[in-house]
Amino acid sequence: AGFVPLAFAVPTAALILIVLVGEWFPSVTRYFEVGLEDLLSEAAIEGEDPPFSSEQLEDMAPVVKTFAWFLAFGVVLFIAGFYVAAALFALSFMRFQGKIGWPACVTVTLFMEAFYYVLFEQLLNVNLFKGILLGGSFPPL
């Protein structure tokens, strides 16, 4: 439980630091621009058709694809539990997104699963969420 605030505090502090540095040195912020404000402002202008150019849609494709991977991971996590979701996600992401061969994907996935099991179940004595199909009701929040 003590790790959760740290997990939120470190990325938040890094983002605050980026914003502060960007205020003092505006040229730094060009490396962090994602164009969300531009997309939203163009979509809000009425009478403009289409709201997104083909170039903007091409730029958004990797973001949408990554979001879809993590959304699928969350759904499988809720249904089948952490170990099944982590294994399916690692295996499929490495194979289809990373274009890595099956032997390497299976090897990394097995080592990852063994690491999670030893670390959480054996050393820390923490039971990870089992999923609603395998006995869990809802993940603890």
DANORNOR-V401921 format. One record per residue. N is the residue number from 1. D_FIRST is the distance of its C-alpha to the first C-alpha in whole Angstrom. Layout:
BEGIN
n=N d_first=D_FIRST
n=N d_first=D_FIRST
END
This chain:
BEGIN
n=1 d_first=0
n=2 d_first=4
n=3 d_first=5
n=4 d_first=6
n=5 d_first=8
n=6 d_first=10
n=7 d_first=10
n=8 d_first=12
n=9 d_first=14
n=10 d_first=15
n=11 d_first=17
n=12 d_first=18
n=13 d_first=19
n=14 d_first=22
n=15 d_first=23
n=16 d_first=24
n=17 d_first=26
n=18 d_first=27
n=19 d_first=29
n=20 d_first=30
n=21 d_first=32
n=22 d_first=33
n=23 d_first=34
n=24 d_first=36
n=25 d_first=37
n=26 d_first=38
n=27 d_first=39
n=28 d_first=35
n=29 d_first=34
n=30 d_first=37
n=31 d_first=34
n=32 d_first=31
n=33 d_first=34
n=34 d_first=33
n=35 d_first=36
n=36 d_first=34
n=37 d_first=35
n=38 d_first=39
n=39 d_first=38
n=40 d_first=37
n=41 d_first=40
n=42 d_first=43
n=43 d_first=41
n=44 d_first=42
n=45 d_first=46
n=46 d_first=48
n=47 d_first=51
n=48 d_first=49
n=49 d_first=50
n=50 d_first=47
n=51 d_first=44
n=52 d_first=43
n=53 d_first=45
n=54 d_first=45
n=55 d_first=44
n=56 d_first=41
n=57 d_first=40
n=58 d_first=40
n=59 d_first=38
n=60 d_first=36
n=61 d_first=36
n=62 d_first=33
n=63 d_first=31
n=64 d_first=32
n=65 d_first=32
n=66 d_first=28
n=67 d_first=27
n=68 d_first=29
n=69 d_first=27
n=70 d_first=23
n=71 d_first=24
n=72 d_first=26
n=73 d_first=23
n=74 d_first=21
n=75 d_first=24
n=76 d_first=24
n=77 d_first=20
n=78 d_first=20
n=79 d_first=24
n=80 d_first=23
n=81 d_first=20
n=82 d_first=18
n=83 d_first=20
n=84 d_first=23
n=85 d_first=22
n=86 d_first=21
n=87 d_first=25
n=88 d_first=27
n=89 d_first=25
n=90 d_first=26
n=91 d_first=29
n=92 d_first=30
n=93 d_first=29
n=94 d_first=31
n=95 d_first=34
n=96 d_first=35
n=97 d_first=33
n=98 d_first=33
n=99 d_first=37
n=100 d_first=36
n=101 d_first=38
n=102 d_first=37
n=103 d_first=37
n=104 d_first=34
n=105 d_first=32
n=106 d_first=32
n=107 d_first=31
n=108 d_first=28
n=109 d_first=27
n=110 d_first=27
n=111 d_first=26
n=112 d_first=23
n=113 d_first=22
n=114 d_first=23
n=115 d_first=20
n=116 d_first=18
n=117 d_first=19
n=118 d_first=19
n=119 d_first=16
n=120 d_first=14
n=121 d_first=16
n=122 d_first=18
n=123 d_first=16
n=124 d_first=12
n=125 d_first=14
n=126 d_first=11
n=127 d_first=14
n=128 d_first=14
n=129 d_first=15
n=130 d_first=19
n=131 d_first=20
n=132 d_first=23
n=133 d_first=26
n=134 d_first=24
n=135 d_first=23
n=136 d_first=20
n=137 d_first=20
n=138 d_first=18
n=139 d_first=15
n=140 d_first=12
n=141 d_first=11
END
